[in-house]
Amino acid sequence: MTKIVSCPDCQEPVIIPDDNETGEIIECQNCGAELEIICLNPPQVSLIVEEK
Ligand SMILES: [Zn+2]
């Protein structure tokens, strides 16, 4: 079952693919932010802030 979370950065819905697991990194399809999956049930992600 496809899981959807709100992007912590842009608040747009982000789809977590079925084959992703906790600890994996996904990308927000809207703003390109990198999000770490911290929990799948309930789906929760954490915004990864890149240091420049
Ligand atoms: Zn976003």
mmCIF file of the protein (N, C-alpha, C, O) and its ligand, coordinates in Angstrom:
data_MODEL
# 
_entry.id   MODEL 
# 
loop_
_entity.id 
_entity.type 
_entity.pdbx_number_of_molecules 
1 polymer     1 
2 non-polymer 1 
# 
_entity_poly.entity_id                      1 
_entity_poly.type                           'polypeptide(L)' 
_entity_poly.nstd_linkage                   no 
_entity_poly.nstd_monomer                   no 
_entity_poly.pdbx_seq_one_letter_code       MTKIVSCPDCQEPVIIPDDNETGEIIECQNCGAELEIICLNPPQVSLIVEEK 
_entity_poly.pdbx_seq_one_letter_code_can   MTKIVSCPDCQEPVIIPDDNETGEIIECQNCGAELEIICLNPPQVSLIVEEK 
_entity_poly.pdbx_strand_id                 A 
# 
loop_
_entity_poly_seq.entity_id 
_entity_poly_seq.num 
_entity_poly_seq.mon_id 
_entity_poly_seq.hetero 
1 1  MET n 
1 2  THR n 
1 3  LYS n 
1 4  ILE n 
1 5  VAL n 
1 6  SER n 
1 7  CYS n 
1 8  PRO n 
1 9  ASP n 
1 10 CYS n 
1 11 GLN n 
1 12 GLU n 
1 13 PRO n 
1 14 VAL n 
1 15 ILE n 
1 16 ILE n 
1 17 PRO n 
1 18 ASP n 
1 19 ASP n 
1 20 ASN n 
1 21 GLU n 
1 22 THR n 
1 23 GLY n 
1 24 GLU n 
1 25 ILE n 
1 26 ILE n 
1 27 GLU n 
1 28 CYS n 
1 29 GLN n 
1 30 ASN n 
1 31 CYS n 
1 32 GLY n 
1 33 ALA n 
1 34 GLU n 
1 35 LEU n 
1 36 GLU n 
1 37 ILE n 
1 38 ILE n 
1 39 CYS n 
1 40 LEU n 
1 41 ASN n 
1 42 PRO n 
1 43 PRO n 
1 44 GLN n 
1 45 VAL n 
1 46 SER n 
1 47 LEU n 
1 48 ILE n 
1 49 VAL n 
1 50 GLU n 
1 51 GLU n 
1 52 LYS n 
# 
loop_
_struct_asym.id 
_struct_asym.entity_id 
A 1 
B 2 
# 
loop_
_chem_comp.id 
_chem_comp.type 
_chem_comp.mon_nstd_flag 
ALA 'L-peptide linking' y 
ASN 'L-peptide linking' y 
ASP 'L-peptide linking' y 
CYS 'L-peptide linking' y 
GLN 'L-peptide linking' y 
GLU 'L-peptide linking' y 
GLY 'peptide linking'   y 
ILE 'L-peptide linking' y 
LEU 'L-peptide linking' y 
LYS 'L-peptide linking' y 
MET 'L-peptide linking' y 
PRO 'L-peptide linking' y 
SER 'L-peptide linking' y 
THR 'L-peptide linking' y 
VAL 'L-peptide linking' y 
ZN  non-polymer         . 
# 
_pdbx_entity_nonpoly.entity_id   2 
_pdbx_entity_nonpoly.name        ? 
_pdbx_entity_nonpoly.comp_id     ZN 
# 
_pdbx_nonpoly_scheme.asym_id         B 
_pdbx_nonpoly_scheme.entity_id       2 
_pdbx_nonpoly_scheme.mon_id          ZN 
_pdbx_nonpoly_scheme.ndb_seq_num     1 
_pdbx_nonpoly_scheme.pdb_seq_num     101 
_pdbx_nonpoly_scheme.auth_seq_num    101 
_pdbx_nonpoly_scheme.pdb_mon_id      ZN 
_pdbx_nonpoly_scheme.auth_mon_id     ZN 
_pdbx_nonpoly_scheme.pdb_strand_id   A 
_pdbx_nonpoly_scheme.pdb_ins_code    . 
# 
loop_
_atom_site.group_PDB 
_atom_site.id 
_atom_site.type_symbol 
_atom_site.label_atom_id 
_atom_site.label_alt_id 
_atom_site.label_comp_id 
_atom_site.label_asym_id 
_atom_site.label_entity_id 
_atom_site.label_seq_id 
_atom_site.pdbx_PDB_ins_code 
_atom_site.Cartn_x 
_atom_site.Cartn_y 
_atom_site.Cartn_z 
_atom_site.occupancy 
_atom_site.B_iso_or_equiv 
_atom_site.pdbx_formal_charge 
_atom_site.auth_seq_id 
_atom_site.auth_comp_id 
_atom_site.auth_asym_id 
_atom_site.auth_atom_id 
_atom_site.pdbx_PDB_model_num 
ATOM   1   N  N  . MET A 1 1  ? 0.853  -1.196 0.000  1.00 0.00 ? 1   MET A N  1 
ATOM   2   C  CA . MET A 1 1  ? 0.000  0.000  0.000  1.00 0.00 ? 1   MET A CA 1 
ATOM   3   C  C  . MET A 1 1  ? 0.886  1.243  0.000  1.00 0.00 ? 1   MET A C  1 
ATOM   4   O  O  . MET A 1 1  ? 1.801  1.370  0.814  1.00 0.00 ? 1   MET A O  1 
ATOM   5   N  N  . THR A 1 2  ? 0.605  2.137  -0.908 1.00 0.00 ? 2   THR A N  1 
ATOM   6   C  CA . THR A 1 2  ? 1.403  3.344  -1.033 1.00 0.00 ? 2   THR A CA 1 
ATOM   7   C  C  . THR A 1 2  ? 1.141  4.281  0.144  1.00 0.00 ? 2   THR A C  1 
ATOM   8   O  O  . THR A 1 2  ? 0.001  4.516  0.543  1.00 0.00 ? 2   THR A O  1 
ATOM   9   N  N  . LYS A 1 3  ? 2.234  4.803  0.679  1.00 0.00 ? 3   LYS A N  1 
ATOM   10  C  CA . LYS A 1 3  ? 2.119  5.715  1.820  1.00 0.00 ? 3   LYS A CA 1 
ATOM   11  C  C  . LYS A 1 3  ? 2.415  7.141  1.358  1.00 0.00 ? 3   LYS A C  1 
ATOM   12  O  O  . LYS A 1 3  ? 3.268  7.375  0.502  1.00 0.00 ? 3   LYS A O  1 
ATOM   13  N  N  . ILE A 1 4  ? 1.699  8.065  1.940  1.00 0.00 ? 4   ILE A N  1 
ATOM   14  C  CA . ILE A 1 4  ? 1.898  9.461  1.571  1.00 0.00 ? 4   ILE A CA 1 
ATOM   15  C  C  . ILE A 1 4  ? 2.133  10.284 2.841  1.00 0.00 ? 4   ILE A C  1 
ATOM   16  O  O  . ILE A 1 4  ? 1.409  10.154 3.827  1.00 0.00 ? 4   ILE A O  1 
ATOM   17  N  N  . VAL A 1 5  ? 3.162  11.133 2.790  1.00 0.00 ? 5   VAL A N  1 
ATOM   18  C  CA . VAL A 1 5  ? 3.440  12.032 3.900  1.00 0.00 ? 5   VAL A CA 1 
ATOM   19  C  C  . VAL A 1 5  ? 3.465  13.456 3.364  1.00 0.00 ? 5   VAL A C  1 
ATOM   20  O  O  . VAL A 1 5  ? 3.530  13.673 2.154  1.00 0.00 ? 5   VAL A O  1 
ATOM   21  N  N  . SER A 1 6  ? 3.413  14.412 4.262  1.00 0.00 ? 6   SER A N  1 
ATOM   22  C  CA . SER A 1 6  ? 3.576  15.803 3.859  1.00 0.00 ? 6   SER A CA 1 
ATOM   23  C  C  . SER A 1 6  ? 5.043  16.177 3.953  1.00 0.00 ? 6   SER A C  1 
ATOM   24  O  O  . SER A 1 6  ? 5.697  15.912 4.962  1.00 0.00 ? 6   SER A O  1 
ATOM   25  N  N  . CYS A 1 7  ? 5.555  16.789 2.907  1.00 0.00 ? 7   CYS A N  1 
ATOM   26  C  CA . CYS A 1 7  ? 6.939  17.233 2.921  1.00 0.00 ? 7   CYS A CA 1 
ATOM   27  C  C  . CYS A 1 7  ? 7.130  18.262 4.025  1.00 0.00 ? 7   CYS A C  1 
ATOM   28  O  O  . CYS A 1 7  ? 6.374  19.230 4.098  1.00 0.00 ? 7   CYS A O  1 
ATOM   29  N  N  . PRO A 1 8  ? 8.132  18.069 4.890  1.00 0.00 ? 8   PRO A N  1 
ATOM   30  C  CA . PRO A 1 8  ? 8.369  19.028 5.976  1.00 0.00 ? 8   PRO A CA 1 
ATOM   31  C  C  . PRO A 1 8  ? 8.798  20.394 5.459  1.00 0.00 ? 8   PRO A C  1 
ATOM   32  O  O  . PRO A 1 8  ? 8.696  21.395 6.168  1.00 0.00 ? 8   PRO A O  1 
ATOM   33  N  N  . ASP A 1 9  ? 9.272  20.430 4.237  1.00 0.00 ? 9   ASP A N  1 
ATOM   34  C  CA . ASP A 1 9  ? 9.785  21.674 3.683  1.00 0.00 ? 9   ASP A CA 1 
ATOM   35  C  C  . ASP A 1 9  ? 8.695  22.473 2.977  1.00 0.00 ? 9   ASP A C  1 
ATOM   36  O  O  . ASP A 1 9  ? 8.493  23.652 3.269  1.00 0.00 ? 9   ASP A O  1 
ATOM   37  N  N  . CYS A 1 10 ? 7.990  21.824 2.045  1.00 0.00 ? 10  CYS A N  1 
ATOM   38  C  CA . CYS A 1 10 ? 7.021  22.554 1.221  1.00 0.00 ? 10  CYS A CA 1 
ATOM   39  C  C  . CYS A 1 10 ? 5.577  22.164 1.521  1.00 0.00 ? 10  CYS A C  1 
ATOM   40  O  O  . CYS A 1 10 ? 4.645  22.748 0.969  1.00 0.00 ? 10  CYS A O  1 
ATOM   41  N  N  . GLN A 1 11 ? 5.394  21.177 2.396  1.00 0.00 ? 11  GLN A N  1 
ATOM   42  C  CA . GLN A 1 11 ? 4.060  20.750 2.840  1.00 0.00 ? 11  GLN A CA 1 
ATOM   43  C  C  . GLN A 1 11 ? 3.272  20.021 1.750  1.00 0.00 ? 11  GLN A C  1 
ATOM   44  O  O  . GLN A 1 11 ? 2.107  19.680 1.957  1.00 0.00 ? 11  GLN A O  1 
ATOM   45  N  N  . GLU A 1 12 ? 3.884  19.782 0.611  1.00 0.00 ? 12  GLU A N  1 
ATOM   46  C  CA . GLU A 1 12 ? 3.189  19.051 -0.437 1.00 0.00 ? 12  GLU A CA 1 
ATOM   47  C  C  . GLU A 1 12 ? 3.250  17.552 -0.134 1.00 0.00 ? 12  GLU A C  1 
ATOM   48  O  O  . GLU A 1 12 ? 4.191  17.096 0.516  1.00 0.00 ? 12  GLU A O  1 
ATOM   49  N  N  . PRO A 1 13 ? 2.266  16.781 -0.593 1.00 0.00 ? 13  PRO A N  1 
ATOM   50  C  CA . PRO A 1 13 ? 2.288  15.338 -0.357 1.00 0.00 ? 13  PRO A CA 1 
ATOM   51  C  C  . PRO A 1 13 ? 3.438  14.656 -1.087 1.00 0.00 ? 13  PRO A C  1 
ATOM   52  O  O  . PRO A 1 13 ? 3.707  14.938 -2.255 1.00 0.00 ? 13  PRO A O  1 
ATOM   53  N  N  . VAL A 1 14 ? 4.107  13.759 -0.381 1.00 0.00 ? 14  VAL A N  1 
ATOM   54  C  CA . VAL A 1 14 ? 5.209  12.997 -0.949 1.00 0.00 ? 14  VAL A CA 1 
ATOM   55  C  C  . VAL A 1 14 ? 4.865  11.514 -0.857 1.00 0.00 ? 14  VAL A C  1 
ATOM   56  O  O  . VAL A 1 14 ? 4.456  11.026 0.196  1.00 0.00 ? 14  VAL A O  1 
ATOM   57  N  N  . ILE A 1 15 ? 5.033  10.811 -1.959 1.00 0.00 ? 15  ILE A N  1 
ATOM   58  C  CA . ILE A 1 15 ? 4.722  9.383  -1.978 1.00 0.00 ? 15  ILE A CA 1 
ATOM   59  C  C  . ILE A 1 15 ? 5.934  8.581  -1.526 1.00 0.00 ? 15  ILE A C  1 
ATOM   60  O  O  . ILE A 1 15 ? 7.036  8.762  -2.045 1.00 0.00 ? 15  ILE A O  1 
ATOM   61  N  N  . ILE A 1 16 ? 5.726  7.691  -0.553 1.00 0.00 ? 16  ILE A N  1 
ATOM   62  C  CA . ILE A 1 16 ? 6.769  6.748  -0.158 1.00 0.00 ? 16  ILE A CA 1 
ATOM   63  C  C  . ILE A 1 16 ? 6.512  5.444  -0.909 1.00 0.00 ? 16  ILE A C  1 
ATOM   64  O  O  . ILE A 1 16 ? 5.512  4.769  -0.662 1.00 0.00 ? 16  ILE A O  1 
ATOM   65  N  N  . PRO A 1 17 ? 7.416  5.087  -1.828 1.00 0.00 ? 17  PRO A N  1 
ATOM   66  C  CA . PRO A 1 17 ? 7.205  3.859  -2.610 1.00 0.00 ? 17  PRO A CA 1 
ATOM   67  C  C  . PRO A 1 17 ? 7.143  2.622  -1.719 1.00 0.00 ? 17  PRO A C  1 
ATOM   68  O  O  . PRO A 1 17 ? 7.713  2.587  -0.628 1.00 0.00 ? 17  PRO A O  1 
ATOM   69  N  N  . ASP A 1 18 ? 6.432  1.607  -2.219 1.00 0.00 ? 18  ASP A N  1 
ATOM   70  C  CA . ASP A 1 18 ? 6.217  0.379  -1.458 1.00 0.00 ? 18  ASP A CA 1 
ATOM   71  C  C  . ASP A 1 18 ? 7.508  -0.293 -1.008 1.00 0.00 ? 18  ASP A C  1 
ATOM   72  O  O  . ASP A 1 18 ? 7.571  -0.898 0.062  1.00 0.00 ? 18  ASP A O  1 
ATOM   73  N  N  . ASP A 1 19 ? 8.543  -0.175 -1.852 1.00 0.00 ? 19  ASP A N  1 
ATOM   74  C  CA . ASP A 1 19 ? 9.762  -0.924 -1.566 1.00 0.00 ? 19  ASP A CA 1 
ATOM   75  C  C  . ASP A 1 19 ? 10.762 -0.137 -0.723 1.00 0.00 ? 19  ASP A C  1 
ATOM   76  O  O  . ASP A 1 19 ? 11.892 -0.583 -0.522 1.00 0.00 ? 19  ASP A O  1 
ATOM   77  N  N  . ASN A 1 20 ? 10.352 1.032  -0.232 1.00 0.00 ? 20  ASN A N  1 
ATOM   78  C  CA . ASN A 1 20 ? 11.257 1.789  0.628  1.00 0.00 ? 20  ASN A CA 1 
ATOM   79  C  C  . ASN A 1 20 ? 11.091 1.368  2.076  1.00 0.00 ? 20  ASN A C  1 
ATOM   80  O  O  . ASN A 1 20 ? 10.006 0.984  2.514  1.00 0.00 ? 20  ASN A O  1 
ATOM   81  N  N  . GLU A 1 21 ? 12.209 1.452  2.818  1.00 0.00 ? 21  GLU A N  1 
ATOM   82  C  CA . GLU A 1 21 ? 12.198 1.032  4.209  1.00 0.00 ? 21  GLU A CA 1 
ATOM   83  C  C  . GLU A 1 21 ? 12.687 2.152  5.104  1.00 0.00 ? 21  GLU A C  1 
ATOM   84  O  O  . GLU A 1 21 ? 13.227 3.157  4.641  1.00 0.00 ? 21  GLU A O  1 
ATOM   85  N  N  . THR A 1 22 ? 12.486 1.955  6.399  1.00 0.00 ? 22  THR A N  1 
ATOM   86  C  CA . THR A 1 22 ? 12.948 2.934  7.369  1.00 0.00 ? 22  THR A CA 1 
ATOM   87  C  C  . THR A 1 22 ? 14.446 3.189  7.201  1.00 0.00 ? 22  THR A C  1 
ATOM   88  O  O  . THR A 1 22 ? 15.236 2.257  7.057  1.00 0.00 ? 22  THR A O  1 
ATOM   89  N  N  . GLY A 1 23 ? 14.812 4.450  7.221  1.00 0.00 ? 23  GLY A N  1 
ATOM   90  C  CA . GLY A 1 23 ? 16.223 4.817  7.104  1.00 0.00 ? 23  GLY A CA 1 
ATOM   91  C  C  . GLY A 1 23 ? 16.641 5.167  5.694  1.00 0.00 ? 23  GLY A C  1 
ATOM   92  O  O  . GLY A 1 23 ? 17.725 5.710  5.480  1.00 0.00 ? 23  GLY A O  1 
ATOM   93  N  N  . GLU A 1 24 ? 15.785 4.859  4.725  1.00 0.00 ? 24  GLU A N  1 
ATOM   94  C  CA . GLU A 1 24 ? 16.121 5.185  3.346  1.00 0.00 ? 24  GLU A CA 1 
ATOM   95  C  C  . GLU A 1 24 ? 15.790 6.646  3.045  1.00 0.00 ? 24  GLU A C  1 
ATOM   96  O  O  . GLU A 1 24 ? 15.003 7.284  3.745  1.00 0.00 ? 24  GLU A O  1 
ATOM   97  N  N  . ILE A 1 25 ? 16.403 7.143  2.003  1.00 0.00 ? 25  ILE A N  1 
ATOM   98  C  CA . ILE A 1 25 ? 16.232 8.538  1.623  1.00 0.00 ? 25  ILE A CA 1 
ATOM   99  C  C  . ILE A 1 25 ? 15.339 8.619  0.386  1.00 0.00 ? 25  ILE A C  1 
ATOM   100 O  O  . ILE A 1 25 ? 15.561 7.926  -0.607 1.00 0.00 ? 25  ILE A O  1 
ATOM   101 N  N  . ILE A 1 26 ? 14.343 9.468  0.469  1.00 0.00 ? 26  ILE A N  1 
ATOM   102 C  CA . ILE A 1 26 ? 13.520 9.727  -0.707 1.00 0.00 ? 26  ILE A CA 1 
ATOM   103 C  C  . ILE A 1 26 ? 13.598 11.213 -1.037 1.00 0.00 ? 26  ILE A C  1 
ATOM   104 O  O  . ILE A 1 26 ? 14.056 12.020 -0.228 1.00 0.00 ? 26  ILE A O  1 
ATOM   105 N  N  . GLU A 1 27 ? 13.150 11.553 -2.219 1.00 0.00 ? 27  GLU A N  1 
ATOM   106 C  CA . GLU A 1 27 ? 13.212 12.939 -2.646 1.00 0.00 ? 27  GLU A CA 1 
ATOM   107 C  C  . GLU A 1 27 ? 11.803 13.472 -2.845 1.00 0.00 ? 27  GLU A C  1 
ATOM   108 O  O  . GLU A 1 27 ? 10.954 12.816 -3.448 1.00 0.00 ? 27  GLU A O  1 
ATOM   109 N  N  . CYS A 1 28 ? 11.570 14.661 -2.336 1.00 0.00 ? 28  CYS A N  1 
ATOM   110 C  CA . CYS A 1 28 ? 10.283 15.311 -2.553 1.00 0.00 ? 28  CYS A CA 1 
ATOM   111 C  C  . CYS A 1 28 ? 10.130 15.601 -4.040 1.00 0.00 ? 28  CYS A C  1 
ATOM   112 O  O  . CYS A 1 28 ? 10.983 16.235 -4.661 1.00 0.00 ? 28  CYS A O  1 
ATOM   113 N  N  . GLN A 1 29 ? 9.009  15.116 -4.601 1.00 0.00 ? 29  GLN A N  1 
ATOM   114 C  CA . GLN A 1 29 ? 8.788  15.326 -6.040 1.00 0.00 ? 29  GLN A CA 1 
ATOM   115 C  C  . GLN A 1 29 ? 8.499  16.778 -6.352 1.00 0.00 ? 29  GLN A C  1 
ATOM   116 O  O  . GLN A 1 29 ? 8.590  17.193 -7.508 1.00 0.00 ? 29  GLN A O  1 
ATOM   117 N  N  . ASN A 1 30 ? 8.154  17.554 -5.345 1.00 0.00 ? 30  ASN A N  1 
ATOM   118 C  CA . ASN A 1 30 ? 7.776  18.944 -5.580 1.00 0.00 ? 30  ASN A CA 1 
ATOM   119 C  C  . ASN A 1 30 ? 8.967  19.899 -5.458 1.00 0.00 ? 30  ASN A C  1 
ATOM   120 O  O  . ASN A 1 30 ? 9.221  20.697 -6.360 1.00 0.00 ? 30  ASN A O  1 
ATOM   121 N  N  . CYS A 1 31 ? 9.705  19.814 -4.325 1.00 0.00 ? 31  CYS A N  1 
ATOM   122 C  CA . CYS A 1 31 ? 10.761 20.798 -4.087 1.00 0.00 ? 31  CYS A CA 1 
ATOM   123 C  C  . CYS A 1 31 ? 12.148 20.189 -4.154 1.00 0.00 ? 31  CYS A C  1 
ATOM   124 O  O  . CYS A 1 31 ? 13.141 20.915 -4.105 1.00 0.00 ? 31  CYS A O  1 
ATOM   125 N  N  . GLY A 1 32 ? 12.240 18.862 -4.265 1.00 0.00 ? 32  GLY A N  1 
ATOM   126 C  CA . GLY A 1 32 ? 13.545 18.235 -4.404 1.00 0.00 ? 32  GLY A CA 1 
ATOM   127 C  C  . GLY A 1 32 ? 14.275 18.007 -3.092 1.00 0.00 ? 32  GLY A C  1 
ATOM   128 O  O  . GLY A 1 32 ? 15.423 17.563 -3.095 1.00 0.00 ? 32  GLY A O  1 
ATOM   129 N  N  . ALA A 1 33 ? 13.625 18.304 -1.963 1.00 0.00 ? 33  ALA A N  1 
ATOM   130 C  CA . ALA A 1 33 ? 14.256 18.101 -0.668 1.00 0.00 ? 33  ALA A CA 1 
ATOM   131 C  C  . ALA A 1 33 ? 14.500 16.613 -0.415 1.00 0.00 ? 33  ALA A C  1 
ATOM   132 O  O  . ALA A 1 33 ? 13.706 15.768 -0.829 1.00 0.00 ? 33  ALA A O  1 
ATOM   133 N  N  . GLU A 1 34 ? 15.602 16.300 0.269  1.00 0.00 ? 34  GLU A N  1 
ATOM   134 C  CA . GLU A 1 34 ? 15.874 14.921 0.627  1.00 0.00 ? 34  GLU A CA 1 
ATOM   135 C  C  . GLU A 1 34 ? 15.252 14.625 1.982  1.00 0.00 ? 34  GLU A C  1 
ATOM   136 O  O  . GLU A 1 34 ? 15.432 15.370 2.946  1.00 0.00 ? 34  GLU A O  1 
ATOM   137 N  N  . LEU A 1 35 ? 14.526 13.533 2.033  1.00 0.00 ? 35  LEU A N  1 
ATOM   138 C  CA . LEU A 1 35 ? 13.786 13.170 3.235  1.00 0.00 ? 35  LEU A CA 1 
ATOM   139 C  C  . LEU A 1 35 ? 14.159 11.769 3.674  1.00 0.00 ? 35  LEU A C  1 
ATOM   140 O  O  . LEU A 1 35 ? 14.118 10.829 2.881  1.00 0.00 ? 35  LEU A O  1 
ATOM   141 N  N  . GLU A 1 36 ? 14.528 11.631 4.956  1.00 0.00 ? 36  GLU A N  1 
ATOM   142 C  CA . GLU A 1 36 ? 14.830 10.314 5.494  1.00 0.00 ? 36  GLU A CA 1 
ATOM   143 C  C  . GLU A 1 36 ? 13.566 9.725  6.091  1.00 0.00 ? 36  GLU A C  1 
ATOM   144 O  O  . GLU A 1 36 ? 12.855 10.381 6.853  1.00 0.00 ? 36  GLU A O  1 
ATOM   145 N  N  . ILE A 1 37 ? 13.298 8.481  5.735  1.00 0.00 ? 37  ILE A N  1 
ATOM   146 C  CA . ILE A 1 37 ? 12.131 7.804  6.300  1.00 0.00 ? 37  ILE A CA 1 
ATOM   147 C  C  . ILE A 1 37 ? 12.478 7.373  7.719  1.00 0.00 ? 37  ILE A C  1 
ATOM   148 O  O  . ILE A 1 37 ? 13.339 6.518  7.925  1.00 0.00 ? 37  ILE A O  1 
ATOM   149 N  N  . ILE A 1 38 ? 11.809 7.965  8.686  1.00 0.00 ? 38  ILE A N  1 
ATOM   150 C  CA . ILE A 1 38 ? 12.107 7.620  10.075 1.00 0.00 ? 38  ILE A CA 1 
ATOM   151 C  C  . ILE A 1 38 ? 11.080 6.649  10.633 1.00 0.00 ? 38  ILE A C  1 
ATOM   152 O  O  . ILE A 1 38 ? 11.321 6.019  11.663 1.00 0.00 ? 38  ILE A O  1 
ATOM   153 N  N  . CYS A 1 39 ? 9.948  6.520  9.973  1.00 0.00 ? 39  CYS A N  1 
ATOM   154 C  CA . CYS A 1 39 ? 8.923  5.579  10.412 1.00 0.00 ? 39  CYS A CA 1 
ATOM   155 C  C  . CYS A 1 39 ? 7.988  5.297  9.240  1.00 0.00 ? 39  CYS A C  1 
ATOM   156 O  O  . CYS A 1 39 ? 7.682  6.191  8.451  1.00 0.00 ? 39  CYS A O  1 
ATOM   157 N  N  . LEU A 1 40 ? 7.538  4.049  9.132  1.00 0.00 ? 40  LEU A N  1 
ATOM   158 C  CA . LEU A 1 40 ? 6.620  3.702  8.043  1.00 0.00 ? 40  LEU A CA 1 
ATOM   159 C  C  . LEU A 1 40 ? 5.186  3.550  8.522  1.00 0.00 ? 40  LEU A C  1 
ATOM   160 O  O  . LEU A 1 40 ? 4.254  3.651  7.723  1.00 0.00 ? 40  LEU A O  1 
ATOM   161 N  N  . ASN A 1 41 ? 4.999  3.312  9.787  1.00 0.00 ? 41  ASN A N  1 
ATOM   162 C  CA . ASN A 1 41 ? 3.653  3.117  10.305 1.00 0.00 ? 41  ASN A CA 1 
ATOM   163 C  C  . ASN A 1 41 ? 3.516  3.755  11.675 1.00 0.00 ? 41  ASN A C  1 
ATOM   164 O  O  . ASN A 1 41 ? 3.836  3.103  12.668 1.00 0.00 ? 41  ASN A O  1 
ATOM   165 N  N  . PRO A 1 42 ? 3.060  4.989  11.781 1.00 0.00 ? 42  PRO A N  1 
ATOM   166 C  CA . PRO A 1 42 ? 2.570  5.810  10.664 1.00 0.00 ? 42  PRO A CA 1 
ATOM   167 C  C  . PRO A 1 42 ? 3.728  6.397  9.870  1.00 0.00 ? 42  PRO A C  1 
ATOM   168 O  O  . PRO A 1 42 ? 4.819  6.586  10.408 1.00 0.00 ? 42  PRO A O  1 
ATOM   169 N  N  . PRO A 1 43 ? 3.497  6.686  8.593  1.00 0.00 ? 43  PRO A N  1 
ATOM   170 C  CA . PRO A 1 43 ? 4.578  7.239  7.773  1.00 0.00 ? 43  PRO A CA 1 
ATOM   171 C  C  . PRO A 1 43 ? 5.041  8.597  8.275  1.00 0.00 ? 43  PRO A C  1 
ATOM   172 O  O  . PRO A 1 43 ? 4.247  9.515  8.478  1.00 0.00 ? 43  PRO A O  1 
ATOM   173 N  N  . GLN A 1 44 ? 6.372  8.695  8.470  1.00 0.00 ? 44  GLN A N  1 
ATOM   174 C  CA . GLN A 1 44 ? 6.971  9.934  8.961  1.00 0.00 ? 44  GLN A CA 1 
ATOM   175 C  C  . GLN A 1 44 ? 8.315  10.109 8.298  1.00 0.00 ? 44  GLN A C  1 
ATOM   176 O  O  . GLN A 1 44 ? 9.066  9.145  8.145  1.00 0.00 ? 44  GLN A O  1 
ATOM   177 N  N  . VAL A 1 45 ? 8.628  11.327 7.902  1.00 0.00 ? 45  VAL A N  1 
ATOM   178 C  CA . VAL A 1 45 ? 9.926  11.584 7.309  1.00 0.00 ? 45  VAL A CA 1 
ATOM   179 C  C  . VAL A 1 45 ? 10.590 12.762 8.006  1.00 0.00 ? 45  VAL A C  1 
ATOM   180 O  O  . VAL A 1 45 ? 9.930  13.590 8.634  1.00 0.00 ? 45  VAL A O  1 
ATOM   181 N  N  . SER A 1 46 ? 11.911 12.817 7.881  1.00 0.00 ? 46  SER A N  1 
ATOM   182 C  CA . SER A 1 46 ? 12.683 13.904 8.479  1.00 0.00 ? 46  SER A CA 1 
ATOM   183 C  C  . SER A 1 46 ? 13.448 14.596 7.367  1.00 0.00 ? 46  SER A C  1 
ATOM   184 O  O  . SER A 1 46 ? 14.088 13.945 6.541  1.00 0.00 ? 46  SER A O  1 
ATOM   185 N  N  . LEU A 1 47 ? 13.381 15.905 7.350  1.00 0.00 ? 47  LEU A N  1 
ATOM   186 C  CA . LEU A 1 47 ? 14.076 16.681 6.327  1.00 0.00 ? 47  LEU A CA 1 
ATOM   187 C  C  . LEU A 1 47 ? 15.587 16.637 6.556  1.00 0.00 ? 47  LEU A C  1 
ATOM   188 O  O  . LEU A 1 47 ? 16.076 16.879 7.659  1.00 0.00 ? 47  LEU A O  1 
ATOM   189 N  N  . ILE A 1 48 ? 16.297 16.325 5.497  1.00 0.00 ? 48  ILE A N  1 
ATOM   190 C  CA . ILE A 1 48 ? 17.762 16.314 5.575  1.00 0.00 ? 48  ILE A CA 1 
ATOM   191 C  C  . ILE A 1 48 ? 18.277 17.640 5.051  1.00 0.00 ? 48  ILE A C  1 
ATOM   192 O  O  . ILE A 1 48 ? 18.051 18.007 3.898  1.00 0.00 ? 48  ILE A O  1 
ATOM   193 N  N  . VAL A 1 49 ? 18.977 18.353 5.927  1.00 0.00 ? 49  VAL A N  1 
ATOM   194 C  CA . VAL A 1 49 ? 19.515 19.653 5.550  1.00 0.00 ? 49  VAL A CA 1 
ATOM   195 C  C  . VAL A 1 49 ? 20.957 19.459 5.094  1.00 0.00 ? 49  VAL A C  1 
ATOM   196 O  O  . VAL A 1 49 ? 21.816 19.015 5.856  1.00 0.00 ? 49  VAL A O  1 
ATOM   197 N  N  . GLU A 1 50 ? 21.194 19.795 3.863  1.00 0.00 ? 50  GLU A N  1 
ATOM   198 C  CA . GLU A 1 50 ? 22.551 19.657 3.333  1.00 0.00 ? 50  GLU A CA 1 
ATOM   199 C  C  . GLU A 1 50 ? 23.410 20.837 3.760  1.00 0.00 ? 50  GLU A C  1 
ATOM   200 O  O  . GLU A 1 50 ? 23.009 21.997 3.666  1.00 0.00 ? 50  GLU A O  1 
ATOM   201 N  N  . GLU A 1 51 ? 24.593 20.504 4.228  1.00 0.00 ? 51  GLU A N  1 
ATOM   202 C  CA . GLU A 1 51 ? 25.529 21.564 4.578  1.00 0.00 ? 51  GLU A CA 1 
ATOM   203 C  C  . GLU A 1 51 ? 26.276 22.001 3.337  1.00 0.00 ? 51  GLU A C  1 
ATOM   204 O  O  . GLU A 1 51 ? 26.696 21.185 2.517  1.00 0.00 ? 51  GLU A O  1 
ATOM   205 N  N  . LYS A 1 52 ? 26.430 23.296 3.220  1.00 0.00 ? 52  LYS A N  1 
ATOM   206 C  CA . LYS A 1 52 ? 27.079 23.792 2.023  1.00 0.00 ? 52  LYS A CA 1 
ATOM   207 C  C  . LYS A 1 52 ? 28.390 24.483 2.370  1.00 0.00 ? 52  LYS A C  1 
ATOM   208 O  O  . LYS A 1 52 ? 29.086 24.970 1.479  1.00 0.00 ? 52  LYS A O  1 
HETATM 209 ZN ZN . ZN  B 2 .  ? 8.956  19.342 -0.666 1.00 0.00 2 101 ZN  A ZN 1 
# 
